[in-house]
Amino acid sequence: MTTQADREYTLDMEAEPARVPQARRIVAAHLRHWGLESLIQPVSLGVCELLTNVQRHVDGDKRCTLELRWTGRSLTAAVADHDRRLPQVHSSLPEAAHGRGLAMVASLSDSWGTHRTPGGKVVWFTLRAEVAAGLPLEGLTVPPTDAVTAQPRGQAAPAERVDWTPESDPDPIGALAGR
């Protein structure tokens, strides 16, 4: 299994209904290529939710950037768009047709968050991948990802951390900080 550290993939795309399944296949192909087959399902599902949110909730310009970053121990998936409004976590009923996406992203990831950027916002989630890399889980600690709202698995994030600035707190996905 090849799981080299410091791999990154970026895709600029239009968040249109036909593009979301294409992005899912692209994500799966990259994770397979990186030797992270065990992460394909949760990452693909989370990415589809974030892209669908752009498609449904961003007014006007649906262009966005999807980024995958593998550090050798964790994978961060992020979507940046041009709308500065932060997403809201809704407490919908399990049978509700809409409104459960971010709660699902929170439940499938180790941490997640969102923050405004000069040109819009970034919504991201992280999965530790020690098992995928063939490393034991015991005794390993992964430092928390710094971002506006880094939340443990299954917990909803507050709307925004007020004291965050790009200078004081690095973007968990680096390249999207200035977009």
C-alpha positions in Angstrom: 0.0 0.0 0.0 1.4 3.4 -1.0 0.5 6.2 1.3 3.2 8.8 0.9 2.8 12.0 2.7 2.2 15.5 1.5 0.0 14.8 -1.5 -2.5 17.4 -2.8 -5.1 17.5 -5.5 -7.1 20.6 -6.4 -10.1 20.8 -8.8 -11.7 24.1 -9.9 -15.3 23.3 -10.9 -18.8 24.6 -11.3 -21.1 23.0 -8.6 -23.8 21.9 -11.0 -25.9 18.8 -10.5 -24.1 16.8 -13.2 -20.6 17.7 -11.9 -21.2 16.4 -8.3 -21.1 12.7 -9.3 -18.1 13.4 -11.6 -16.3 15.0 -8.6 -17.1 11.9 -6.5 -15.5 9.6 -9.1 -12.4 11.9 -9.3 -12.1 11.8 -5.5 -12.4 8.1 -5.4 -9.7 7.7 -8.2 -7.3 9.9 -6.3 -7.8 8.2 -3.0 -7.3 4.8 -4.8 -4.1 6.1 -6.4 -2.8 7.3 -3.0 -3.5 3.9 -1.5 -6.4 5.2 0.7 -9.1 2.9 -0.4 -10.6 2.7 3.1 -11.3 6.4 3.0 -13.1 6.4 -0.4 -16.7 6.1 0.9 -16.6 8.6 3.8 -14.5 11.2 1.8 -16.6 10.9 -1.3 -19.8 11.2 0.6 -18.6 14.3 2.5 -17.3 15.9 -0.6 -20.6 15.4 -2.4 -22.4 17.0 0.5 -20.2 20.1 0.5 -20.5 20.4 -3.3 -24.3 20.0 -3.1 -24.4 22.7 -0.5 -22.6 25.1 -2.9 -25.1 24.0 -5.7 -28.2 24.6 -3.5 -27.2 27.5 -1.3 -24.8 29.7 -3.1 -26.5 32.5 -5.1 -25.2 33.3 -8.5 -21.6 32.1 -9.1 -21.4 28.4 -8.4 -17.7 28.1 -9.1 -15.8 26.5 -6.3 -12.5 24.8 -5.6 -12.3 21.2 -4.2 -9.0 20.3 -2.5 -7.8 17.1 -1.1 -4.7 17.1 1.1 -3.1 13.9 2.4 -0.4 14.5 5.1 0.6 10.9 5.6 -1.6 10.7 8.7 -4.8 12.5 7.8 -6.8 13.6 4.8 -8.4 17.0 4.6 -11.1 17.6 2.0 -12.2 21.2 1.6 -14.5 23.2 -0.7 -14.0 26.9 -1.2 -16.7 29.1 -2.8 -17.4 32.8 -3.4 -20.3 33.2 -0.9 -19.3 34.6 2.5 -22.3 33.3 4.2 -21.3 30.4 6.5 -23.4 27.2 6.4 -25.8 26.5 9.2 -26.1 23.1 10.9 -29.8 22.1 11.1 -31.2 19.6 13.5 -33.5 17.8 11.0 -35.3 14.6 11.5 -33.5 11.6 10.1 -36.2 11.1 7.5 -36.0 14.8 6.3 -35.1 15.2 2.6 -32.8 18.2 3.2 -30.9 19.9 6.0 -28.8 16.9 7.3 -25.7 17.3 5.2 -23.4 19.1 7.6 -24.5 16.9 10.5 -23.6 13.9 8.4 -20.2 15.4 7.5 -19.6 16.0 11.2 -20.5 12.4 12.0 -18.3 10.8 9.4 -15.2 13.0 10.0 -12.7 13.4 12.9 -13.0 17.2 12.7 -14.6 19.7 10.5 -15.1 23.4 10.2 -15.7 26.5 8.2 -14.3 30.0 7.9 -14.6 33.1 5.8 -11.8 33.9 3.3 -11.2 37.2 1.6 -13.1 35.9 -1.4 -15.8 33.7 0.2 -15.6 30.8 2.6 -14.1 27.3 3.0 -15.9 24.3 4.5 -13.6 21.4 5.3 -13.4 18.1 7.1 -10.6 15.8 8.2 -10.2 12.1 8.6 -7.3 10.5 10.4 -6.0 7.6 8.3 -3.7 5.6 10.5 -5.6 2.4 9.7 -5.5 3.1 6.0 -1.8 3.7 6.2 -1.3 0.4 8.1 -0.2 2.2 11.3 -1.6 1.2 14.7 -4.1 3.5 16.3 -2.8 3.1 19.8 -0.4 5.7 21.0 -0.7 7.9 18.0 -1.8 11.5 18.4 -2.7 13.7 15.6 -2.6 17.4 16.4 -5.9 19.1 15.9 -6.4 21.0 12.6 -6.3 24.7 13.2 -9.2 26.5 11.6 -12.1 28.7 12.5 -14.2 25.9 13.9 -12.4 22.6 14.4 -15.0 20.2 15.9 -14.6 16.7 17.1 -16.4 13.9 15.4 -20.2 14.3 15.5 -20.3 17.8 17.0 -21.8 20.8 15.2 -19.6 23.8 14.8 -20.5 27.3 16.0 -21.2 29.8 13.3 -17.8 31.4 13.4 -14.9 32.0 15.7 -14.6 35.7 16.1 -10.8 35.9 16.8 -9.7 34.1 13.7 -7.5 35.9 11.1 -5.5 34.4 8.3 -2.3 35.7 10.0 -3.0 34.3 13.4 -4.4 30.8 12.5 -3.2 28.9 9.5 -5.8 27.5 7.0 -6.1 23.7 7.3 -5.8 23.4 3.6 -3.2 26.1 3.0 -3.7 26.9 -0.7 -7.3 28.0 -0.3 -6.5 30.6 2.5 -6.1 33.4 0.0 -8.9 32.6 -2.4 
